[in-house]
Amino acid sequence: MEIVQLLCPSSKYGIKGPYSMAPKGITIHNTANDASAKNEISYMITNNNQVSYHYAVDDVRAVQGMPLDRNAWHAGDGRSGYGNRNTIGIEICYSKSGGDRFLKAEQNAAELTARLMLQYGWGVDKVNAKEINTHQSRSGKYCPHRTLDMGIGRFWTMVKNKYAELSGKPLPTPTPEPTPQPSGDSYLVKVTTDALNIRNGAGTNYAVTGCIRDKGTYTIVETQGNWGRLKSGAGWICLDYTQKVSGGNTPTPEPTTNGRKVGDVVNINGVYTSSMSTNKLKPAVTSGKITKIVNGANNPYLLNDGNIGWINESCIVGSRSNTSNNTTSFSKGQTVTLKTTASKYCTGQTIPSSVKGKRYTIMQVGSGNTHPDGVLLKEIMSWVYKADVQ
């Protein structure tokens, strides 16, 4: 793999990377389009948006756009966030269409990650941990979307194998852990961190399905090691980032989306086969009951315990995205403003106030099964509702 530099001019550091940085880790992204690495970096360093990253990687080469001793705005976790201030951002190209070019780009990204690990002395224990992880782990955004869809564990294995190959050191054989014994006792815990991932199993090897950001009090109904299962059924959280509550504190309601709750009956015009699927299907029935909510998922609502499938707001007849009075016609390349009243991305995550009220370029207009009520904004690589732009 070729590694070349096309560095951001120092005159733009104030916009693209205003802080010095001693890298402590890596954050992995997908670009959500089909441009080459050189085109991605060229676009990034020539515009005046506060969006930046250190590398873009395609099927041929890795192109460096930011010096590694400068921070970059890529992780979505704020001006003081661990991802934005301490990690090297790597964008994997060709993730919109996928295919052989994307698979090769992933392989090259795994090699680049391994080379950086050797350069900075990071071992394989840092992979899929705080130091080396995904955009989703930093801020909850479903990115790297295609890599996550295909299985993030597959990518981490590529990184570890390439690290072993380049270092000449075989990977350590993991010591089998004893099978955890679940506990049926319920108790309350208070979240002590600003962002605590919810996973669909007891361990970091399970997919992230949501994020708790309110430092609230929650009910744990099952314990496996240092992991606890939420009473709501939303998933598991790491108890290392909580404090056990004594006494009769009232638990915070489990995370919900757009005010909907378990037990609501909704009319639908589409359905998905999983909470993270992007392939919208025609439903066999026209209504169903929400029996589970996975906050932060592409399709957060499970209907009839899975007998119907998963849905999001665009599937619900009478929801915000279906009742919009916005009749404006949008087109690729058009510049629009994201309204300050916007609340949720089309994929369900909360839109941070830092991106509202700004101008963006439409990269794609939704159609068919791909967010028909939304537009993809280039600078933040996110789908927003048409009703939320002007």
C-alpha distance (Angstrom), angle and dihedral (degrees) to the residues before:
residue distance angle dihedral
M1 . . .
E2 3.80 . .
I3 3.82 117.7 .
V4 3.82 116.3 -160.8
Q5 3.79 136.1 169.8
L6 3.79 128.7 -125.1
L7 3.77 97.9 165.0
C8 3.77 128.8 -162.6
P9 3.83 110.4 -111.1
S10 3.80 113.5 -105.6
S11 3.81 89.0 -121.8
K12 3.82 87.6 72.3
Y13 3.80 97.4 49.2
G14 3.80 88.9 101.6
I15 3.82 88.8 65.0
K16 3.80 103.8 28.4
G17 3.81 104.4 32.6
P18 3.81 116.6 -2.7
Y19 3.82 96.3 167.2
S20 3.78 132.6 68.4
M21 3.79 113.3 -121.7
A22 3.78 139.5 -162.1
P23 3.84 100.5 -160.0
K24 3.78 116.5 -119.8
G25 3.80 98.2 174.0
I26 3.81 149.8 -25.0
T27 3.80 135.0 -91.3
I28 3.82 118.9 -153.6
H29 3.84 122.0 -145.0
N30 3.81 140.8 172.0
T31 3.83 116.2 -136.3
A32 3.86 94.9 -137.8
N33 3.82 91.1 -138.9
D34 3.81 140.1 68.8
A35 3.81 103.2 -110.9
S36 3.81 122.4 127.6
A37 3.79 121.8 -107.4
K38 3.82 92.4 -104.4
N39 3.80 91.4 50.8
E40 3.80 91.7 48.0
I41 3.80 92.6 51.8
S42 3.81 93.2 42.6
Y43 3.79 91.1 53.8
M44 3.79 92.4 45.2
I45 3.81 96.6 52.3
T46 3.83 96.8 41.5
N47 3.82 99.4 51.9
N48 3.79 125.3 74.0
N49 3.80 98.3 -130.3
Q50 3.79 121.5 124.1
V51 3.79 90.4 -118.6
S52 3.79 119.7 109.4
Y53 3.80 143.9 146.6
H54 3.76 137.0 -175.8
Y55 3.80 102.9 -123.7
A56 3.79 140.5 18.2
V57 3.80 115.2 -163.6
D58 3.79 127.7 -162.7
D59 3.80 134.6 169.3
V60 3.81 93.0 -74.8
R61 3.79 110.1 31.2
A62 3.78 149.9 -2.8
V63 3.80 115.1 -118.4
Q64 3.79 119.2 -158.7
G65 3.80 114.6 -145.7
M66 3.81 103.7 168.7
P67 3.82 129.2 42.2
L68 3.79 111.5 -108.3
D69 3.80 91.0 -125.6
R70 3.83 91.0 62.7
N71 3.79 126.2 72.9
A72 3.82 121.4 -122.0
W73 3.81 134.0 -152.5
H74 3.79 103.2 -119.7
A75 3.81 111.3 107.0
G76 3.81 101.9 67.4
D77 3.81 93.0 -134.8
G78 3.80 98.7 115.4
R79 3.79 137.4 -102.6
S80 3.80 92.6 -55.8
G81 3.81 98.6 33.8
Y82 3.79 121.0 131.4
G83 3.81 92.2 -122.3
N84 3.80 97.3 47.6
R85 3.80 96.2 42.2
N86 3.81 104.3 33.7
T87 3.80 111.4 26.0
I88 3.79 138.6 76.2
G89 3.82 110.3 -121.6
I90 3.82 116.0 -136.9
E91 3.82 119.3 -171.7
I92 3.83 117.1 -160.8
C93 3.82 111.2 -147.5
Y94 3.83 132.9 -139.5
S95 3.80 93.0 34.0
K96 3.81 94.3 134.9
S97 3.82 95.5 70.3
G98 3.80 99.8 16.7
G99 3.79 117.4 -165.1
D100 3.79 129.5 122.8
R101 3.82 95.1 -32.8
F102 3.78 91.2 55.6
L103 3.81 93.3 46.3
K104 3.80 90.3 52.3
A105 3.81 90.4 46.1
E106 3.80 88.7 53.5
Q107 3.80 90.4 51.5
N108 3.80 90.4 50.8
A109 3.81 90.7 47.8
A110 3.80 89.5 52.0
E111 3.82 89.2 52.2
L112 3.81 92.1 48.0
T113 3.81 90.0 49.5
A114 3.81 90.9 50.9
R115 3.81 91.8 48.4
L116 3.79 91.2 51.4
M117 3.80 90.0 48.3
L118 3.80 89.5 55.7
Q119 3.81 91.6 44.5
Y120 3.80 93.4 54.3
G121 3.80 98.4 32.7
W122 3.80 97.3 -112.4
G123 3.80 114.6 154.5
V124 3.79 129.0 -148.2
D125 3.80 88.8 -94.3
K126 3.82 86.8 75.2
V127 3.83 92.4 59.7
N128 3.82 113.7 104.4
A129 3.80 87.6 5.0
K130 3.80 130.9 100.5
E131 3.79 92.9 -72.5
I132 3.83 102.0 50.0
N133 3.78 114.0 28.4
T134 3.80 146.7 113.4
H135 3.80 134.2 -69.4
Q136 3.81 85.8 -111.7
S137 3.81 90.6 60.0
R138 3.81 90.3 54.5
S139 3.79 101.8 48.5
G140 3.82 109.9 -4.0
K141 3.83 96.5 -104.7
Y142 3.82 112.5 141.5
C143 3.80 94.7 -112.3
P144 3.02 139.3 164.7
H145 3.80 76.8 37.8
R146 3.81 102.0 179.4
T147 3.79 93.5 39.2
L148 3.81 89.3 51.0
D149 3.81 91.1 47.4
M150 3.81 90.3 52.7
G151 3.82 93.0 45.0
I152 3.79 124.9 -80.9
G153 3.81 91.1 -141.1
R154 3.82 88.0 65.0
F155 3.83 90.0 57.6
W156 3.81 94.2 46.5
T157 3.80 88.9 52.1
M158 3.82 89.6 54.5
V159 3.81 89.7 51.4
K160 3.80 93.3 49.5
N161 3.80 93.7 45.9
K162 3.81 91.9 49.4
Y163 3.80 89.8 47.9
A164 3.81 90.2 52.7
E165 3.81 90.6 47.9
L166 3.83 95.1 49.1
S167 3.81 95.2 41.5
G168 3.79 95.6 42.9
K169 3.79 88.7 -132.9
P170 3.82 118.2 122.8
L171 3.76 115.6 -128.1
P172 3.82 113.5 -98.7
T173 3.77 116.2 -105.3
P174 3.79 106.7 -115.4
T175 3.79 116.9 -122.5
P176 3.81 109.7 -120.1
E177 3.76 110.8 -112.1
P178 3.79 120.4 -137.7
T179 3.77 114.5 -100.1
P180 3.81 106.4 -94.4
Q181 3.75 116.1 -118.8
P182 3.80 112.3 -135.4
S183 3.77 119.1 -129.7
G184 3.78 120.0 -141.7
D185 3.83 94.8 -158.4
S186 3.81 115.0 110.5
Y187 3.81 123.1 -146.2
L188 3.80 141.4 158.2
V189 3.80 127.5 -100.5
K190 3.78 131.3 -175.6
V191 3.81 117.2 -140.4
T192 3.82 110.6 -123.8
T193 3.81 101.2 -173.0
D194 3.81 131.1 72.8
A195 3.82 93.9 -122.4
L196 3.81 124.3 23.4
N197 3.80 118.0 178.7
I198 3.79 120.4 -132.2
R199 3.81 112.1 -144.0
N200 3.78 132.2 -167.8
G201 3.79 91.9 -123.1
A202 3.80 142.4 23.7
G203 3.81 101.5 -82.2
T204 3.80 145.5 43.7
N205 3.80 90.1 -97.0
Y206 3.81 88.6 72.1
A207 3.81 122.1 87.2
V208 3.81 121.2 -94.3
T209 3.81 109.9 -114.3
G210 3.79 100.9 173.6
C211 3.79 146.6 -19.4
I212 3.83 134.3 -119.3
R213 3.81 112.5 -142.6
D214 3.82 104.9 162.3
K215 3.84 101.7 77.3
G216 3.79 86.5 -129.5
T217 3.79 132.6 155.6
Y218 3.81 118.1 -95.8
T219 3.79 138.3 -175.9
I220 3.82 118.2 -115.4
V221 3.81 114.8 -158.6
E222 3.81 101.0 175.5
T223 3.80 134.0 28.6
Q224 3.80 128.7 -157.2
G225 3.81 112.0 176.4
N226 3.81 106.7 -56.7
W227 3.83 93.1 -16.2
G228 3.78 128.0 94.5
R229 3.82 131.2 -164.2
L230 3.82 116.6 -132.4
K231 3.78 117.8 -123.5
S232 3.81 91.4 -129.1
G233 3.81 92.3 63.8
A234 3.82 91.3 -119.1
G235 3.80 90.0 127.7
W236 3.81 142.9 -100.0
I237 3.81 132.0 -39.0
C238 3.81 131.6 -162.8
L239 3.81 107.5 -107.7
D240 3.81 91.6 -152.6
Y241 3.82 86.2 82.6
T242 3.81 95.3 50.5
Q243 3.79 138.8 69.8
K244 3.77 121.8 -138.3
V245 3.79 112.0 -116.4
S246 3.79 120.5 -139.4
G247 3.78 123.9 -158.0
G248 3.77 128.8 22.9
N249 3.80 103.0 -43.2
T250 3.77 113.8 161.0
P251 3.82 111.2 -118.3
T252 3.79 120.2 -123.0
P253 3.82 112.1 -110.2
E254 3.80 110.2 -96.0
P255 3.83 116.0 -100.9
T256 3.81 115.7 -74.8
T257 3.79 133.7 177.6
N258 3.83 128.8 -122.8
G259 3.80 91.5 -16.4
R260 3.81 94.6 -64.4
K261 3.78 119.6 134.5
V262 3.78 141.4 -168.4
G263 3.80 109.4 -77.4
D264 3.82 96.3 35.7
V265 3.83 113.7 133.1
V266 3.81 113.5 -142.3
N267 3.80 136.4 -176.9
I268 3.79 113.0 -127.6
N269 3.80 141.2 -163.4
G270 3.82 98.5 -173.8
V271 3.80 143.0 20.2
Y272 3.84 141.1 -162.8
T273 3.79 130.8 -142.6
S274 3.83 94.9 -132.6
S275 3.79 140.6 15.2
M276 3.82 91.6 -103.2
S277 3.82 100.6 37.2
T278 3.83 119.7 123.0
N279 3.82 95.5 -165.7
K280 3.80 107.9 98.5
L281 3.82 114.2 -155.0
K282 3.79 134.3 -166.4
P283 3.82 108.7 -101.4
A284 3.79 123.5 -124.9
V285 3.82 89.8 -138.7
T286 3.80 132.9 34.8
S287 3.80 101.2 -134.8
G288 3.78 141.9 27.8
K289 3.80 145.9 164.6
I290 3.81 122.9 -99.2
T291 3.81 105.7 -121.9
K292 3.82 99.7 167.6
I293 3.81 137.3 20.8
V294 3.82 123.1 -155.8
N295 3.79 105.2 -169.2
G296 3.83 113.9 -141.2
A297 3.81 96.6 18.3
N298 3.81 122.2 126.3
N299 3.80 88.4 -115.7
P300 3.81 105.6 23.6
Y301 3.82 101.0 177.2
L302 3.82 123.3 79.7
L303 3.81 112.7 -160.1
N304 3.81 124.5 -147.5
D305 3.83 93.9 -12.4
G306 3.79 91.1 -61.1
N307 3.79 97.6 -49.6
I308 3.80 88.6 114.6
G309 3.82 101.8 24.3
W310 3.80 138.9 -128.1
I311 3.82 127.5 -41.1
N312 3.81 141.2 -177.6
E313 3.81 132.4 -157.5
S314 3.81 93.2 -80.1
C315 3.82 88.8 61.5
I316 3.79 95.0 54.5
V317 3.79 116.3 91.9
G318 3.78 107.4 -134.0
S319 3.82 94.3 21.3
R320 3.75 122.4 131.9
S321 3.81 95.0 -93.8
N322 3.80 92.2 50.0
T323 3.79 97.9 45.7
S324 3.77 99.3 46.0
N325 3.78 116.0 136.3
N326 3.79 90.4 -154.0
T327 3.79 105.2 122.0
T328 3.82 95.5 167.2
S329 3.79 114.0 133.7
F330 3.80 114.1 -129.4
S331 3.80 130.2 -162.6
K332 3.80 138.9 -171.4
G333 3.81 112.1 -85.2
Q334 3.81 94.1 23.4
T335 3.81 116.7 135.4
V336 3.81 115.4 -130.4
T337 3.80 139.6 169.9
L338 3.81 121.0 -120.7
K339 3.81 105.4 -131.2
T340 3.78 119.3 -119.6
T341 3.82 87.8 -129.1
A342 3.82 93.0 62.2
S343 3.80 111.1 119.3
K344 3.81 112.0 171.0
Y345 3.80 137.1 31.4
C346 3.82 115.2 -127.6
T347 3.82 86.2 -105.3
G348 3.82 91.5 59.8
Q349 3.81 103.5 -105.8
T350 3.80 121.1 127.0
I351 3.81 114.9 -100.2
P352 3.84 109.4 -124.8
S353 3.79 116.1 -126.6
S354 3.81 90.0 -124.4
V355 3.83 91.9 73.7
K356 3.81 98.0 43.5
G357 3.79 123.6 101.0
K358 3.81 92.9 25.4
R359 3.80 133.4 117.8
Y360 3.81 120.4 -106.2
T361 3.79 139.6 175.4
I362 3.81 119.6 -118.0
M363 3.77 107.7 -123.6
Q364 3.81 97.2 177.7
V365 3.80 137.2 3.1
G366 3.80 114.4 -137.5
S367 3.78 120.1 -113.1
G368 3.80 141.0 158.1
N369 3.81 109.4 -3.2
T370 3.82 94.1 -14.6
H371 3.81 108.0 89.2
P372 3.84 95.9 -61.2
D373 3.82 89.9 -172.4
G374 3.80 95.3 50.5
V375 3.79 147.8 65.3
L376 3.82 128.4 -140.0
L377 3.82 112.1 -125.9
K378 3.80 113.5 -146.4
E379 3.79 101.1 -149.2
I380 3.82 96.3 52.5
M381 3.83 96.6 27.3
S382 3.80 91.1 -134.5
W383 3.80 137.9 126.3
V384 3.81 115.0 -122.3
Y385 3.79 130.8 178.9
K386 3.81 116.8 -94.3
A387 3.79 87.2 -128.4
D388 3.80 88.8 63.3
V389 3.82 97.9 57.1
Q390 3.79 131.9 66.6
